Amino acid sequence: MDDNFTLKWNRSNESVPNVTFSADYQMSEMNNWIQLPGCQYVADTECTFSFLKLNVLDEITLRIRAERGNSTSAWYIVDSFIPFLKAQIGPPEVHLEAEDKAVKINISPPGKQMWSMDRSRFIYSVVIWENSARTEERTETVYPRDMIYKLSPETTYCLKVRAELPLQKKVGVYSAVHCVNTTAENKLPPPENIEVDAANQNYVLKWDYAFANVTFQAQWLYGYLKQFPEDHSNKWKQIPGCVHVRTTQCVFPQRAFPDRVYFLRVQASDGNSTSLWSEEKEFRSEAQTVILPPVLNVKTTSHALHAYVGASREPVDLHRPLIYEIRFWENASSAESRILQEQTDFTFPNLKPLTVYCFKARAHLLGEKWNQSSDFSDVVCEKTKPGATSRTWLVAGICVLVVSVPVAVYIVKGLLRCLNYVFFPSPKPPSSIDEYFSEQPLKNLLLSPSEERTERCFIIEDVRSMTVLEEAKGTGGDLRAYHSPTLLLLGEPPAETQHPLSRGLPTSVSLCRKRIATVFGGISRPFPAIADGEAGPGVPL
């Protein structure tokens, strides 16, 4: 236990008198054996020894033998072990000092050499109970020099303490029970319900107090001093701005308390008397720091989106760097992605082109025991530019368009030519056909009625009756001619036979013959006969 070890063994023959035992030890790096102090020529079957001058973390081997006069037995080798791992934590020393509603406890850590490296790592567990009601026990974890609060005045309390090393999973033995009587209640009670809030660049210390016309003062102590068993009552310091305060709060700057653990306490005074100190309030400044949302800016480049995280509009004096988190998502989707880094410049490559992305950011302050985060910044959305793939497709589309437009125009013109040829044929025959109709009369057969040239001819009977033949235009009716033995076809009649009514008409025998040849060319049938005495109607030729 602690620095002391006990070696025990059994005798093989109890009837043999005057037998003693001796033990030796050997360290892991030693070749020789050394006599074990406290275990030489022992008549009993156990001995106690310590390793005050040895490294408790080195492996050690023991051996023991029986001796009687000049005779000795063979050595018995004990399994090797490491003293630190084998040792058990013993009971600590406890000293108590009573107040009216509290007990001040001072604990001395167990051991000397064995636990010299772990004195500040001990955790002490206290079991306390009212002496008249043992069943109402309560267990608290305390520092080597600490206060146990919420007790009743003028009451006897008993307690016991044990030490633990959580990392090594070692639990010690309880100390002896110690009892103490609390004092009568103080006339001026101490302040209660100590709280600390953060506001802008300051801390606000608040407390409750029932009496008026009193002043207050507040003190602070470094938290790490609580780990050591030494007296630190003279290391408490005044909190700036919290001396002779007449209100139940005081304000002090954050920069005066970097990120550490502190203990705060408040005391009341009415001029004639002073209260006891309030309960000590553990204060972690890193947990009270308010981190404001950062300012986020997003810019678009040809290849990616860039986000820049700036300090908040009201910067806070921090003693550790911030870590920034950005969350982003497509505007049309709710699936978020997350990036965490210390740098304030974020790059987002490989995003979809021509897509709207939204961003929000916040800052994190990571501590050993406390992690803090700001609220998210305002959401910023930005649209990506066309990527390389989009530009490639755009160029390809333009090239296809340039090539396809002339082709389409050529195809449309071809279709229109075919449609015109089928539904709107040309009035002139194709050149391949036209060459077979070199003579004008043959060509006239292929002309439409509306395009045929017409001439005016006069048929005059010798009975002095005359019918003027005029063209019936645009009807496409039957062309009929009447023949009479006395019919004369006059183009330009002789002067002696001209009828007075026919004078001045632009007629020509050659033209009339040409017209007859044009209309009746190739037709061998005779004109239909007209009865004597009937006037033949004018027939357009």
TAQUI-V390203 format. One record per residue. N is the residue number from 0. PSI is psi in whole degrees, -180 to 180 (* if undefined). D_FIRST is the distance of its C-alpha to the first C-alpha in Angstrom with 1 decimal. Layout:
BEGIN
n=N psi=PSI d_first=D_FIRST
n=N psi=PSI d_first=D_FIRST
END
This chain:
BEGIN
n=0 psi=129 d_first=0.0
n=1 psi=-119 d_first=3.8
n=2 psi=-10 d_first=6.1
n=3 psi=139 d_first=5.5
n=4 psi=151 d_first=6.2
n=5 psi=125 d_first=8.5
n=6 psi=125 d_first=11.9
n=7 psi=151 d_first=14.2
n=8 psi=172 d_first=17.9
n=9 psi=147 d_first=21.2
n=10 psi=142 d_first=24.4
n=11 psi=-26 d_first=27.5
n=12 psi=105 d_first=29.9
n=13 psi=-19 d_first=29.0
n=14 psi=-13 d_first=32.5
n=15 psi=120 d_first=32.3
n=16 psi=170 d_first=31.7
n=17 psi=43 d_first=30.4
n=18 psi=131 d_first=28.0
n=19 psi=169 d_first=25.0
n=20 psi=146 d_first=22.4
n=21 psi=149 d_first=21.5
n=22 psi=147 d_first=19.4
n=23 psi=164 d_first=20.1
n=24 psi=159 d_first=18.7
n=25 psi=129 d_first=20.7
n=26 psi=167 d_first=20.2
n=27 psi=-28 d_first=22.2
n=28 psi=13 d_first=25.0
n=29 psi=149 d_first=25.3
n=30 psi=-21 d_first=28.0
n=31 psi=164 d_first=27.1
n=32 psi=143 d_first=24.3
n=33 psi=142 d_first=22.5
n=34 psi=136 d_first=21.2
n=35 psi=116 d_first=17.4
n=36 psi=137 d_first=16.9
n=37 psi=-4 d_first=15.8
n=38 psi=45 d_first=16.9
n=39 psi=127 d_first=20.7
n=40 psi=50 d_first=23.1
n=41 psi=128 d_first=20.6
n=42 psi=-22 d_first=22.7
n=43 psi=179 d_first=19.9
n=44 psi=25 d_first=18.5
n=45 psi=158 d_first=14.9
n=46 psi=156 d_first=13.5
n=47 psi=136 d_first=10.5
n=48 psi=168 d_first=10.7
n=49 psi=166 d_first=9.8
n=50 psi=44 d_first=11.7
n=51 psi=-28 d_first=13.0
n=52 psi=9 d_first=16.4
n=53 psi=163 d_first=16.0
n=54 psi=117 d_first=16.2
n=55 psi=-7 d_first=12.9
n=56 psi=-3 d_first=15.3
n=57 psi=150 d_first=17.3
n=58 psi=139 d_first=17.4
n=59 psi=146 d_first=16.6
n=60 psi=138 d_first=18.2
n=61 psi=153 d_first=17.7
n=62 psi=151 d_first=20.5
n=63 psi=149 d_first=21.0
n=64 psi=161 d_first=24.3
n=65 psi=147 d_first=25.9
n=66 psi=142 d_first=28.2
n=67 psi=105 d_first=31.1
n=68 psi=-126 d_first=33.5
n=69 psi=1 d_first=34.8
n=70 psi=141 d_first=33.8
n=71 psi=153 d_first=30.7
n=72 psi=174 d_first=29.7
n=73 psi=155 d_first=29.2
n=74 psi=141 d_first=26.0
n=75 psi=121 d_first=23.7
n=76 psi=125 d_first=22.1
n=77 psi=143 d_first=18.7
n=78 psi=138 d_first=18.4
n=79 psi=156 d_first=17.5
n=80 psi=166 d_first=14.6
n=81 psi=120 d_first=13.5
n=82 psi=-40 d_first=10.1
n=83 psi=-39 d_first=10.2
n=84 psi=-28 d_first=11.0
n=85 psi=-25 d_first=8.7
n=86 psi=151 d_first=5.4
n=87 psi=142 d_first=4.5
n=88 psi=128 d_first=5.9
n=89 psi=-179 d_first=5.7
n=90 psi=140 d_first=9.3
n=91 psi=165 d_first=11.9
n=92 psi=140 d_first=14.6
n=93 psi=136 d_first=17.9
n=94 psi=133 d_first=21.5
n=95 psi=148 d_first=24.6
n=96 psi=126 d_first=28.3
n=97 psi=147 d_first=31.0
n=98 psi=-170 d_first=34.2
n=99 psi=-41 d_first=37.0
n=100 psi=20 d_first=35.8
n=101 psi=164 d_first=32.4
n=102 psi=128 d_first=29.1
n=103 psi=128 d_first=27.7
n=104 psi=133 d_first=23.9
n=105 psi=125 d_first=21.8
n=106 psi=132 d_first=18.2
n=107 psi=129 d_first=15.9
n=108 psi=152 d_first=13.3
n=109 psi=161 d_first=9.6
n=110 psi=173 d_first=8.4
n=111 psi=-80 d_first=11.2
n=112 psi=-40 d_first=11.8
n=113 psi=-43 d_first=9.4
n=114 psi=23 d_first=11.0
n=115 psi=-31 d_first=14.2
n=116 psi=-7 d_first=16.3
n=117 psi=17 d_first=15.3
n=118 psi=-37 d_first=15.7
n=119 psi=-5 d_first=19.0
n=120 psi=-3 d_first=17.9
n=121 psi=142 d_first=15.7
n=122 psi=132 d_first=17.6
n=123 psi=130 d_first=17.3
n=124 psi=126 d_first=18.6
n=125 psi=131 d_first=20.3
n=126 psi=118 d_first=21.8
n=127 psi=147 d_first=24.7
n=128 psi=157 d_first=27.5
n=129 psi=134 d_first=30.4
n=130 psi=-31 d_first=29.9
n=131 psi=-7 d_first=33.1
n=132 psi=78 d_first=32.4
n=133 psi=-27 d_first=28.9
n=134 psi=-24 d_first=30.1
n=135 psi=72 d_first=30.8
n=136 psi=153 d_first=27.4
n=137 psi=146 d_first=27.0
n=138 psi=133 d_first=24.2
n=139 psi=152 d_first=24.4
n=140 psi=126 d_first=22.6
n=141 psi=165 d_first=22.7
n=142 psi=168 d_first=22.3
n=143 psi=-35 d_first=20.4
n=144 psi=107 d_first=23.8
n=145 psi=178 d_first=25.8
n=146 psi=142 d_first=28.3
n=147 psi=115 d_first=28.4
n=148 psi=-178 d_first=32.1
n=149 psi=48 d_first=34.5
n=150 psi=170 d_first=33.9
n=151 psi=144 d_first=36.7
n=152 psi=153 d_first=37.9
n=153 psi=50 d_first=37.5
n=154 psi=145 d_first=34.9
n=155 psi=127 d_first=31.6
n=156 psi=144 d_first=28.7
n=157 psi=151 d_first=25.1
n=158 psi=164 d_first=22.1
n=159 psi=154 d_first=18.4
n=160 psi=146 d_first=16.3
n=161 psi=155 d_first=13.4
n=162 psi=150 d_first=12.7
n=163 psi=150 d_first=13.5
n=164 psi=95 d_first=14.3
n=165 psi=-39 d_first=17.4
n=166 psi=-38 d_first=18.3
n=167 psi=-2 d_first=15.2
n=168 psi=45 d_first=15.3
n=169 psi=130 d_first=11.8
n=170 psi=127 d_first=11.6
n=171 psi=-174 d_first=9.2
n=172 psi=142 d_first=9.4
n=173 psi=146 d_first=12.6
n=174 psi=177 d_first=13.3
n=175 psi=158 d_first=15.8
n=176 psi=133 d_first=19.3
n=177 psi=139 d_first=21.5
n=178 psi=152 d_first=25.3
n=179 psi=150 d_first=28.2
n=180 psi=128 d_first=32.0
n=181 psi=156 d_first=33.8
n=182 psi=177 d_first=36.9
n=183 psi=154 d_first=40.6
n=184 psi=137 d_first=41.8
n=185 psi=144 d_first=43.1
n=186 psi=-37 d_first=46.9
n=187 psi=107 d_first=46.7
n=188 psi=158 d_first=44.3
n=189 psi=158 d_first=42.4
n=190 psi=157 d_first=43.7
n=191 psi=167 d_first=42.4
n=192 psi=60 d_first=42.2
n=193 psi=131 d_first=41.6
n=194 psi=153 d_first=42.8
n=195 psi=129 d_first=43.6
n=196 psi=159 d_first=46.4
n=197 psi=135 d_first=48.0
n=198 psi=114 d_first=51.7
n=199 psi=-118 d_first=53.5
n=200 psi=17 d_first=51.9
n=201 psi=163 d_first=50.2
n=202 psi=146 d_first=47.4
n=203 psi=117 d_first=48.3
n=204 psi=125 d_first=45.9
n=205 psi=154 d_first=46.9
n=206 psi=170 d_first=45.8
n=207 psi=144 d_first=47.3
n=208 psi=137 d_first=48.6
n=209 psi=-27 d_first=50.8
n=210 psi=156 d_first=52.5
n=211 psi=174 d_first=55.2
n=212 psi=44 d_first=56.2
n=213 psi=160 d_first=52.8
n=214 psi=160 d_first=51.4
n=215 psi=155 d_first=48.2
n=216 psi=150 d_first=45.9
n=217 psi=145 d_first=43.2
n=218 psi=161 d_first=40.3
n=219 psi=158 d_first=37.9
n=220 psi=140 d_first=34.5
n=221 psi=134 d_first=33.0
n=222 psi=-32 d_first=30.5
n=223 psi=-23 d_first=28.0
n=224 psi=-23 d_first=27.5
n=225 psi=-20 d_first=25.8
n=226 psi=-19 d_first=22.9
n=227 psi=145 d_first=22.0
n=228 psi=-7 d_first=20.7
n=229 psi=160 d_first=23.6
n=230 psi=128 d_first=26.6
n=231 psi=22 d_first=29.4
n=232 psi=-26 d_first=31.9
n=233 psi=7 d_first=34.4
n=234 psi=5 d_first=34.3
n=235 psi=141 d_first=36.2
n=236 psi=154 d_first=39.7
n=237 psi=140 d_first=43.0
n=238 psi=126 d_first=44.1
n=239 psi=133 d_first=47.6
n=240 psi=2 d_first=50.3
n=241 psi=43 d_first=48.1
n=242 psi=130 d_first=49.0
n=243 psi=48 d_first=51.3
n=244 psi=134 d_first=51.9
n=245 psi=-7 d_first=54.2
n=246 psi=170 d_first=53.6
n=247 psi=32 d_first=50.6
n=248 psi=160 d_first=50.0
n=249 psi=156 d_first=49.9
n=250 psi=136 d_first=50.4
n=251 psi=152 d_first=48.7
n=252 psi=147 d_first=49.1
n=253 psi=-35 d_first=46.9
n=254 psi=-18 d_first=47.1
n=255 psi=-12 d_first=45.2
n=256 psi=87 d_first=42.1
n=257 psi=175 d_first=41.3
n=258 psi=96 d_first=39.2
n=259 psi=-177 d_first=35.8
n=260 psi=131 d_first=33.7
n=261 psi=165 d_first=34.7
n=262 psi=135 d_first=34.3
n=263 psi=149 d_first=37.5
n=264 psi=153 d_first=38.4
n=265 psi=145 d_first=41.8
n=266 psi=143 d_first=43.0
n=267 psi=151 d_first=46.3
n=268 psi=138 d_first=48.6
n=269 psi=15 d_first=52.0
n=270 psi=-40 d_first=52.9
n=271 psi=-33 d_first=52.1
n=272 psi=162 d_first=48.5
n=273 psi=138 d_first=45.7
n=274 psi=167 d_first=43.4
n=275 psi=163 d_first=39.7
n=276 psi=148 d_first=38.5
n=277 psi=176 d_first=38.6
n=278 psi=139 d_first=35.7
n=279 psi=126 d_first=34.3
n=280 psi=121 d_first=35.8
n=281 psi=130 d_first=34.0
n=282 psi=116 d_first=36.8
n=283 psi=106 d_first=36.8
n=284 psi=-32 d_first=40.0
n=285 psi=-29 d_first=40.0
n=286 psi=-16 d_first=40.1
n=287 psi=-10 d_first=43.1
n=288 psi=131 d_first=45.2
n=289 psi=122 d_first=48.5
n=290 psi=121 d_first=49.8
n=291 psi=156 d_first=53.5
n=292 psi=142 d_first=55.3
n=293 psi=170 d_first=56.5
n=294 psi=130 d_first=60.2
n=295 psi=131 d_first=61.3
n=296 psi=137 d_first=64.3
n=297 psi=132 d_first=65.6
n=298 psi=151 d_first=68.3
n=299 psi=134 d_first=70.1
n=300 psi=180 d_first=70.9
n=301 psi=-23 d_first=72.9
n=302 psi=-19 d_first=69.9
n=303 psi=-180 d_first=67.1
n=304 psi=141 d_first=66.0
n=305 psi=131 d_first=64.0
n=306 psi=137 d_first=61.9
n=307 psi=123 d_first=60.9
n=308 psi=121 d_first=58.2
n=309 psi=170 d_first=58.6
n=310 psi=157 d_first=56.7
n=311 psi=163 d_first=57.3
n=312 psi=-23 d_first=60.2
n=313 psi=83 d_first=57.8
n=314 psi=147 d_first=55.2
n=315 psi=139 d_first=51.7
n=316 psi=101 d_first=49.8
n=317 psi=152 d_first=46.8
n=318 psi=5 d_first=44.1
n=319 psi=150 d_first=43.5
n=320 psi=150 d_first=46.2
n=321 psi=154 d_first=47.4
n=322 psi=132 d_first=47.6
n=323 psi=142 d_first=50.9
n=324 psi=132 d_first=51.7
n=325 psi=132 d_first=55.2
n=326 psi=136 d_first=56.4
n=327 psi=156 d_first=59.9
n=328 psi=159 d_first=62.1
n=329 psi=141 d_first=65.8
n=330 psi=-28 d_first=67.8
n=331 psi=4 d_first=69.1
n=332 psi=160 d_first=65.7
n=333 psi=0 d_first=62.5
n=334 psi=119 d_first=60.1
n=335 psi=147 d_first=58.0
n=336 psi=155 d_first=56.3
n=337 psi=134 d_first=53.5
n=338 psi=136 d_first=52.8
n=339 psi=127 d_first=49.9
n=340 psi=164 d_first=49.8
n=341 psi=-28 d_first=49.4
n=342 psi=152 d_first=53.0
n=343 psi=-2 d_first=55.7
n=344 psi=118 d_first=58.3
n=345 psi=140 d_first=58.4
n=346 psi=135 d_first=60.8
n=347 psi=89 d_first=61.8
n=348 psi=176 d_first=63.8
n=349 psi=37 d_first=65.3
n=350 psi=161 d_first=66.3
n=351 psi=136 d_first=69.4
n=352 psi=151 d_first=72.6
n=353 psi=43 d_first=74.5
n=354 psi=140 d_first=71.7
n=355 psi=123 d_first=70.4
n=356 psi=144 d_first=66.6
n=357 psi=147 d_first=64.7
n=358 psi=150 d_first=61.6
n=359 psi=151 d_first=59.0
n=360 psi=156 d_first=56.1
n=361 psi=164 d_first=53.0
n=362 psi=146 d_first=50.3
n=363 psi=140 d_first=46.5
n=364 psi=110 d_first=43.9
n=365 psi=126 d_first=40.6
n=366 psi=-180 d_first=37.5
n=367 psi=-37 d_first=33.8
n=368 psi=-21 d_first=33.4
n=369 psi=135 d_first=37.0
n=370 psi=133 d_first=40.1
n=371 psi=152 d_first=43.5
n=372 psi=147 d_first=47.0
n=373 psi=172 d_first=50.4
n=374 psi=164 d_first=53.2
n=375 psi=149 d_first=55.6
n=376 psi=176 d_first=58.6
n=377 psi=149 d_first=62.1
n=378 psi=132 d_first=63.3
n=379 psi=129 d_first=65.5
n=380 psi=144 d_first=67.7
n=381 psi=146 d_first=69.5
n=382 psi=134 d_first=71.9
n=383 psi=156 d_first=71.4
n=384 psi=166 d_first=74.4
n=385 psi=134 d_first=76.2
n=386 psi=-179 d_first=74.2
n=387 psi=-37 d_first=75.7
n=388 psi=-42 d_first=76.4
n=389 psi=-41 d_first=78.3
n=390 psi=-38 d_first=80.4
n=391 psi=-46 d_first=81.1
n=392 psi=-36 d_first=82.3
n=393 psi=-46 d_first=84.4
n=394 psi=-43 d_first=86.1
n=395 psi=-40 d_first=86.7
n=396 psi=-40 d_first=88.2
n=397 psi=-42 d_first=90.5
n=398 psi=-44 d_first=91.7
n=399 psi=-40 d_first=92.4
n=400 psi=-42 d_first=94.2
n=401 psi=-39 d_first=96.4
n=402 psi=-38 d_first=97.4
n=403 psi=-29 d_first=97.8
n=404 psi=-51 d_first=100.0
n=405 psi=-39 d_first=103.0
n=406 psi=-44 d_first=102.7
n=407 psi=-41 d_first=102.7
n=408 psi=-42 d_first=105.8
n=409 psi=-42 d_first=107.6
n=410 psi=-42 d_first=106.9
n=411 psi=-42 d_first=108.1
n=412 psi=-39 d_first=111.2
n=413 psi=-42 d_first=111.9
n=414 psi=-42 d_first=111.5
n=415 psi=-37 d_first=113.8
n=416 psi=-41 d_first=116.4
n=417 psi=-43 d_first=116.3
n=418 psi=-43 d_first=116.6
n=419 psi=-36 d_first=119.5
n=420 psi=-38 d_first=121.2
n=421 psi=-50 d_first=121.0
n=422 psi=-23 d_first=121.6
n=423 psi=73 d_first=123.5
n=424 psi=156 d_first=125.6
n=425 psi=142 d_first=127.5
n=426 psi=-17 d_first=131.3
n=427 psi=141 d_first=132.1
n=428 psi=157 d_first=131.9
n=429 psi=158 d_first=129.5
n=430 psi=-31 d_first=130.9
n=431 psi=-28 d_first=130.9
n=432 psi=-34 d_first=133.3
n=433 psi=-27 d_first=135.2
n=434 psi=-22 d_first=136.5
n=435 psi=-8 d_first=138.6
n=436 psi=61 d_first=140.2
n=437 psi=-30 d_first=141.6
n=438 psi=146 d_first=144.8
n=439 psi=-38 d_first=144.8
n=440 psi=-37 d_first=146.3
n=441 psi=-34 d_first=143.6
n=442 psi=-33 d_first=140.9
n=443 psi=-23 d_first=142.4
n=444 psi=-25 d_first=141.9
n=445 psi=-1 d_first=138.2
n=446 psi=150 d_first=138.2
n=447 psi=158 d_first=137.3
n=448 psi=-33 d_first=140.1
n=449 psi=-21 d_first=138.8
n=450 psi=-4 d_first=139.0
n=451 psi=139 d_first=142.5
n=452 psi=137 d_first=145.1
n=453 psi=151 d_first=148.0
n=454 psi=160 d_first=151.5
n=455 psi=122 d_first=154.4
n=456 psi=158 d_first=157.4
n=457 psi=131 d_first=160.5
n=458 psi=119 d_first=162.5
n=459 psi=127 d_first=166.0
n=460 psi=157 d_first=168.6
n=461 psi=0 d_first=172.1
n=462 psi=12 d_first=172.8
n=463 psi=10 d_first=171.6
n=464 psi=147 d_first=168.5
n=465 psi=140 d_first=165.2
n=466 psi=126 d_first=161.6
n=467 psi=122 d_first=159.0
n=468 psi=120 d_first=156.1
n=469 psi=161 d_first=152.8
n=470 psi=129 d_first=149.3
n=471 psi=106 d_first=147.3
n=472 psi=144 d_first=144.0
n=473 psi=8 d_first=140.5
n=474 psi=-25 d_first=141.4
n=475 psi=26 d_first=141.5
n=476 psi=175 d_first=144.6
n=477 psi=139 d_first=147.0
n=478 psi=122 d_first=149.4
n=479 psi=142 d_first=152.9
n=480 psi=142 d_first=156.2
n=481 psi=135 d_first=159.7
n=482 psi=137 d_first=162.6
n=483 psi=145 d_first=166.2
n=484 psi=-24 d_first=169.2
n=485 psi=8 d_first=170.0
n=486 psi=134 d_first=166.4
n=487 psi=129 d_first=166.1
n=488 psi=113 d_first=162.8
n=489 psi=127 d_first=163.3
n=490 psi=-64 d_first=161.2
n=491 psi=84 d_first=163.7
n=492 psi=157 d_first=167.0
n=493 psi=156 d_first=170.3
n=494 psi=-31 d_first=172.0
n=495 psi=-20 d_first=174.9
n=496 psi=3 d_first=172.8
n=497 psi=134 d_first=170.2
n=498 psi=145 d_first=170.0
n=499 psi=-32 d_first=170.0
n=500 psi=-18 d_first=166.7
n=501 psi=-2 d_first=165.1
n=502 psi=144 d_first=166.0
n=503 psi=-5 d_first=163.1
n=504 psi=140 d_first=160.4
n=505 psi=84 d_first=158.2
n=506 psi=159 d_first=159.0
n=507 psi=132 d_first=159.3
n=508 psi=-40 d_first=160.6
n=509 psi=-41 d_first=158.2
n=510 psi=-41 d_first=155.2
n=511 psi=-41 d_first=156.3
n=512 psi=-40 d_first=156.8
n=513 psi=-39 d_first=153.4
n=514 psi=-41 d_first=151.9
n=515 psi=-41 d_first=153.8
n=516 psi=-34 d_first=152.6
n=517 psi=-43 d_first=149.0
n=518 psi=-42 d_first=149.1
n=519 psi=15 d_first=151.2
n=520 psi=132 d_first=150.5
n=521 psi=1 d_first=150.3
n=522 psi=126 d_first=151.8
n=523 psi=-3 d_first=155.1
n=524 psi=148 d_first=155.8
n=525 psi=162 d_first=158.8
n=526 psi=148 d_first=158.6
n=527 psi=144 d_first=159.3
n=528 psi=148 d_first=162.9
n=529 psi=132 d_first=164.0
n=530 psi=147 d_first=167.1
n=531 psi=139 d_first=170.1
n=532 psi=-10 d_first=170.3
n=533 psi=137 d_first=166.6
n=534 psi=122 d_first=164.8
n=535 psi=132 d_first=161.7
n=536 psi=158 d_first=158.7
n=537 psi=125 d_first=157.0
n=538 psi=125 d_first=154.4
n=539 psi=125 d_first=151.7
n=540 psi=* d_first=151.8
END
